[in-house]
C-alpha cells in the first residue's frame, strides 16, 4: 500500500515529467537508484548536456517562505552529485559530457487542485 508521502511524490514527478516534455526535454531515465541515493529524472534537451532532476513536492501552506526546494540540503546535494557521476560512468558517457543537476519544486494547492512549479536550473554544483 502506497503511503500518502509516496502518492504525493509520484504526483509531483508526473507533473514535472509533463512540464519537461512540454519544454522539449527528452526523458532518458527515471528513478535511477543506488544504495546511497536516487535521481528522480534524467533528461536531455536539444541533444546537449545531461540534466539530472530532483523533484520535490509539498502541499501548499499559507506561509510560503519555505519552498519544497529548500529541503535539498548539503548532504542530499552530495548524494545527488555522487549518484549522477556513477550514472554517467555506468552508461559510458564520455568524460567530456556536460551535465547539471536541476531541482523542480512542485507545490500542490488542495483547495484549487492546482500546482505551482518552479524549475531551478543548475541548482546543485
Phi and psi in degrees as GROMACS dihedral restraints (atoms count N, CA, C in turn):
[ dihedral_restraints ]
;  ai    aj    ak    al  type     phi  dphi    fc
    3     4     5     6     1   -75.4    20    10
    4     5     6     7     1   138.1    20    10
    6     7     8     9     1   -78.9    20    10
    7     8     9    10     1   164.6    20    10
    9    10    11    12     1   -59.7    20    10
   10    11    12    13     1   -41.9    20    10
   12    13    14    15     1   -61.2    20    10
   13    14    15    16     1   -42.0    20    10
   15    16    17    18     1   -66.6    20    10
   16    17    18    19     1   -41.9    20    10
   18    19    20    21     1   -62.4    20    10
   19    20    21    22     1   -41.4    20    10
   21    22    23    24     1   -63.3    20    10
   22    23    24    25     1   -44.4    20    10
   24    25    26    27     1   -63.3    20    10
   25    26    27    28     1   -42.1    20    10
   27    28    29    30     1   -62.6    20    10
   28    29    30    31     1   -40.6    20    10
   30    31    32    33     1   -64.7    20    10
   31    32    33    34     1   -43.3    20    10
   33    34    35    36     1   -61.2    20    10
   34    35    36    37     1   -40.8    20    10
   36    37    38    39     1   -65.4    20    10
   37    38    39    40     1   -38.3    20    10
   39    40    41    42     1   -64.3    20    10
   40    41    42    43     1   -42.6    20    10
   42    43    44    45     1   -62.5    20    10
   43    44    45    46     1   -43.2    20    10
   45    46    47    48     1   -63.7    20    10
   46    47    48    49     1   -43.0    20    10
   48    49    50    51     1   -61.2    20    10
   49    50    51    52     1   -45.3    20    10
   51    52    53    54     1   -59.1    20    10
   52    53    54    55     1   -43.6    20    10
   54    55    56    57     1   -60.9    20    10
   55    56    57    58     1   -48.9    20    10
   57    58    59    60     1   -61.0    20    10
   58    59    60    61     1   -40.0    20    10
   60    61    62    63     1   -64.5    20    10
   61    62    63    64     1   -40.6    20    10
   63    64    65    66     1   -63.1    20    10
   64    65    66    67     1   -30.8    20    10
   66    67    68    69     1   -88.9    20    10
   67    68    69    70     1    11.4    20    10
   69    70    71    72     1    67.4    20    10
   70    71    72    73     1    32.8    20    10
   72    73    74    75     1   -85.5    20    10
   73    74    75    76     1   142.8    20    10
   75    76    77    78     1   -96.0    20    10
   76    77    78    79     1   120.0    20    10
   78    79    80    81     1   -80.8    20    10
   79    80    81    82     1   119.3    20    10
   81    82    83    84     1   -94.9    20    10
   82    83    84    85     1   -34.0    20    10
   84    85    86    87     1  -161.5    20    10
   85    86    87    88     1   158.0    20    10
   87    88    89    90     1  -137.2    20    10
   88    89    90    91     1   145.5    20    10
   90    91    92    93     1    49.7    20    10
   91    92    93    94     1    51.2    20    10
   93    94    95    96     1   -74.5    20    10
   94    95    96    97     1   120.9    20    10
   96    97    98    99     1  -120.8    20    10
   97    98    99   100     1   141.1    20    10
   99   100   101   102     1  -130.0    20    10
  100   101   102   103     1   166.9    20    10
  102   103   104   105     1   -63.2    20    10
  103   104   105   106     1   -24.1    20    10
  105   106   107   108     1   -99.6    20    10
  106   107   108   109     1    -6.2    20    10
  108   109   110   111     1   179.3    20    10
  109   110   111   112     1   174.1    20    10
  111   112   113   114     1  -140.1    20    10
  112   113   114   115     1   146.6    20    10
  114   115   116   117     1  -113.6    20    10
  115   116   117   118     1   124.7    20    10
  117   118   119   120     1   -66.6    20    10
  118   119   120   121     1   -48.9    20    10
  120   121   122   123     1  -140.1    20    10
  121   122   123   124     1   136.6    20    10
  123   124   125   126     1  -116.4    20    10
  124   125   126   127     1   127.0    20    10
  126   127   128   129     1  -140.5    20    10
  127   128   129   130     1   173.8    20    10
  129   130   131   132     1  -148.1    20    10
  130   131   132   133     1   139.4    20    10
  132   133   134   135     1  -118.0    20    10
  133   134   135   136     1   129.4    20    10
  135   136   137   138     1    54.0    20    10
  136   137   138   139     1    35.9    20    10
  138   139   140   141     1    54.6    20    10
  139   140   141   142     1    28.7    20    10
  141   142   143   144     1  -103.1    20    10
  142   143   144   145     1  -136.8    20    10
  144   145   146   147     1   -63.0    20    10
  145   146   147   148     1   156.5    20    10
  147   148   149   150     1   -82.0    20    10
  148   149   150   151     1   135.3    20    10
  150   151   152   153     1  -118.0    20    10
  151   152   153   154     1   118.5    20    10
  153   154   155   156     1   -95.2    20    10
  154   155   156   157     1   130.0    20    10
  156   157   158   159     1  -124.2    20    10
  157   158   159   160     1   125.2    20    10
  159   160   161   162     1   -99.0    20    10
  160   161   162   163     1   124.8    20    10
  162   163   164   165     1  -105.5    20    10
  163   164   165   166     1   126.7    20    10
  165   166   167   168     1  -119.8    20    10
  166   167   168   169     1   126.4    20    10
  168   169   170   171     1  -123.8    20    10
  169   170   171   172     1   136.0    20    10
  171   172   173   174     1  -142.5    20    10
  172   173   174   175     1   156.6    20    10
  174   175   176   177     1   -75.7    20    10
  175   176   177   178     1   142.9    20    10
  177   178   179   180     1   -68.7    20    10
  178   179   180   181     1   136.2    20    10
  180   181   182   183     1  -119.2    20    10
  181   182   183   184     1   163.2    20    10
  183   184   185   186     1   -62.3    20    10
  184   185   186   187     1   -41.2    20    10
  186   187   188   189     1   -87.8    20    10
  187   188   189   190     1   102.3    20    10
  189   190   191   192     1   -87.7    20    10
  190   191   192   193     1    18.3    20    10
  192   193   194   195     1   -71.0    20    10
  193   194   195   196     1   -23.4    20    10
  195   196   197   198     1  -118.0    20    10
  196   197   198   199     1   115.9    20    10
  198   199   200   201     1   -96.9    20    10
  199   200   201   202     1   169.7    20    10
  201   202   203   204     1   -56.8    20    10
  202   203   204   205     1   -34.3    20    10
  204   205   206   207     1   -64.1    20    10
  205   206   207   208     1   -22.0    20    10
  207   208   209   210     1   -70.5    20    10
  208   209   210   211     1   -11.8    20    10
  210   211   212   213     1   -85.9    20    10
  211   212   213   214     1     3.0    20    10
  213   214   215   216     1   -93.0    20    10
  214   215   216   217     1    84.8    20    10
  216   217   218   219     1   -82.2    20    10
  217   218   219   220     1  -175.5    20    10
  219   220   221   222     1   -60.7    20    10
  220   221   222   223     1   -44.8    20    10
  222   223   224   225     1   -66.5    20    10
  223   224   225   226     1   -37.8    20    10
  225   226   227   228     1   -64.8    20    10
  226   227   228   229     1   -40.9    20    10
  228   229   230   231     1   -61.0    20    10
  229   230   231   232     1   -43.3    20    10
  231   232   233   234     1   -62.4    20    10
  232   233   234   235     1   -41.1    20    10
  234   235   236   237     1   -65.1    20    10
  235   236   237   238     1   -39.8    20    10
  237   238   239   240     1   -63.2    20    10
  238   239   240   241     1   -43.9    20    10
  240   241   242   243     1   -62.5    20    10
  241   242   243   244     1   -47.2    20    10
  243   244   245   246     1   -61.6    20    10
  244   245   246   247     1   -44.5    20    10
  246   247   248   249     1   -64.7    20    10
  247   248   249   250     1   -40.1    20    10
  249   250   251   252     1   -63.2    20    10
  250   251   252   253     1   -42.8    20    10
  252   253   254   255     1   -63.0    20    10
  253   254   255   256     1   -41.5    20    10
  255   256   257   258     1   -66.1    20    10
  256   257   258   259     1   -39.5    20    10
  258   259   260   261     1   -56.8    20    10
  259   260   261   262     1   -48.2    20    10
  261   262   263   264     1   -62.1    20    10
  262   263   264   265     1   -39.7    20    10
  264   265   266   267     1   -66.4    20    10
  265   266   267   268     1   -48.5    20    10
  267   268   269   270     1   -62.7    20    10
  268   269   270   271     1   -36.6    20    10
  270   271   272   273     1   -87.3    20    10
  271   272   273   274     1     4.1    20    10
  273   274   275   276     1    59.9    20    10
  274   275   276   277     1    40.4    20    10
  276   277   278   279     1   -74.5    20    10
  277   278   279   280     1   150.7    20    10
  279   280   281   282     1   -63.8    20    10
  280   281   282   283     1   151.6    20    10
  282   283   284   285     1   -63.4    20    10
  283   284   285   286     1   -20.6    20    10
  285   286   287   288     1   -84.1    20    10
  286   287   288   289     1    -5.0    20    10
  288   289   290   291     1   -60.9    20    10
  289   290   291   292     1   127.7    20    10
  291   292   293   294     1   -86.9    20    10
  292   293   294   295     1   145.7    20    10
  294   295   296   297     1  -152.2    20    10
  295   296   297   298     1   161.7    20    10
  297   298   299   300     1  -151.3    20    10
  298   299   300   301     1   163.8    20    10
  300   301   302   303     1  -117.5    20    10
  301   302   303   304     1   121.2    20    10
  303   304   305   306     1  -106.1    20    10
  304   305   306   307     1   160.5    20    10
  306   307   308   309     1  -122.4    20    10
  307   308   309   310     1   131.7    20    10
  309   310   311   312     1  -111.6    20    10
  310   311   312   313     1   118.9    20    10
  312   313   314   315     1  -101.2    20    10
  313   314   315   316     1   127.0    20    10
  315   316   317   318     1  -119.7    20    10
  316   317   318   319     1   123.8    20    10
  318   319   320   321     1  -113.2    20    10
  319   320   321   322     1   124.1    20    10
  321   322   323   324     1  -102.0    20    10
  322   323   324   325     1   128.8    20    10
  324   325   326   327     1  -100.6    20    10
  325   326   327   328     1   110.9    20    10
  327   328   329   330     1   -66.4    20    10
  328   329   330   331     1   -33.0    20    10
  330   331   332   333     1   -69.6    20    10
  331   332   333   334     1   -47.7    20    10
  333   334   335   336     1   -90.4    20    10
  334   335   336   337     1   -11.6    20    10
  336   337   338   339     1    58.2    20    10
  337   338   339   340     1    39.6    20    10
  339   340   341   342     1  -121.6    20    10
  340   341   342   343     1   161.1    20    10
  342   343   344   345     1  -122.6    20    10
  343   344   345   346     1   138.1    20    10
  345   346   347   348     1  -101.8    20    10
  346   347   348   349     1   130.6    20    10
  348   349   350   351     1  -121.2    20    10
  349   350   351   352     1   134.6    20    10
  351   352   353   354     1  -126.4    20    10
  352   353   354   355     1   122.0    20    10
  354   355   356   357     1  -103.4    20    10
  355   356   357   358     1   112.4    20    10
  357   358   359   360     1  -103.9    20    10
  358   359   360   361     1   106.8    20    10
  360   361   362   363     1   -82.2    20    10
  361   362   363   364     1   143.1    20    10
  363   364   365   366     1    51.5    20    10
  364   365   366   367     1    45.4    20    10
  366   367   368   369     1   -75.4    20    10
  367   368   369   370     1   -24.6    20    10
  369   370   371   372     1  -122.6    20    10
  370   371   372   373     1   128.5    20    10
